[in-house]
Amino acid sequence: MTKEEQLKIYSAYLPYGLKLQHMYEKAKHEGETVLRSWVKPLEPLDLGCLFPYRKDSFDWKPILYDLSYLTKEIEHEGERFIPMVYFIKKTSLFDLSKCTFEVYEDDGEVYVNAHDGDRVIDSIFYDGNIFWSSKLLDIHEGYRPANPQHAWQEMLTHLHFNVFNLPEDQFINKATLTINNYIMEKPKSITWKELKEFVNSIPDGQLEKTASILIGDESSAKDLNEPFFIANDIYCSKEDYEDCGTLDELKDLHGEEFVDDDYMLVTKQGTAFLWMD
């Protein structure tokens, strides 16, 4: 990709709050005490660093979602949703307020169906190039290109998707981004309350079976071990996140060099955890 092409791509994201990460430089971010990779919003003046004659044009990488996350929950501007469900709600001519949504991938294409009971009343899919929508009233008649296409592409850009198909080494995956062990944004997180509600919804016939978890794109599930509560407060160094333990453990480890103010409480006694070998 040339620097001219890079400039055009970044310019398309300019109105939508895209963030960039510097490949080498580190900075202290607001409310933080440690250095980590420099992340900042893309602003008009930043495009100056992308001009063709600048040797550092490729020092910044955009933070984008890979297109595979169209069917997974993402976070955008403080809200969590599945993009394909978001798209059909924004564009459908039908009242989908009482619908349930079926989202899936088939042979590289991503689909969402809006169900009203047993009936599918609307459907769209994305083939990696353009969006297709079901013909009105009867989706069994097939699909047609969704119009106007530029509006659909704009929604992808607004949600910070890699709509221009940048190679993997030229952008940072927003969904799985970690910087110095600080998780910037996770594809999915739930509260214990939500987990409890889910467990209470499991049919009685499954309650005696072993609890398992699927991780990422792995094809096989792994068994969860016995849940537990943390027995003591856990502290971590403000400078090195791997330097952590109880206060007694840290004092024994560092001896006279241990300083209380260098550590922060990260996990309180009694915090619940699920465990997996």
Buried (B, 14 or more C-beta within 10 A) or exposed (E): EEBEEBBEBBEBBBEBEBBBBBEEEEEEBEEEEBEBBBBEEBEEEBBEBBEEEEEEBBBBBBBBBBBBBBBBBBBBEEEEBBBBBBBBBEBBEEEBEEBEBBBEBEEEEBBBBBBBEEEBBBBBBBEEEEBBBBEEEEBEEEBEEBEEEEEBBBBBBBBBBBBBEBEEEBBBBBBBBEBEEEEBBEBEEEEEEEEEEEEEEEEEEEEEEEBEEEEEEEEEEEEBEEEEEBEBBBBBBBEEEEBBBBBEEBBEEBEEEEEEEBBEEEBEEEEEEEEEE
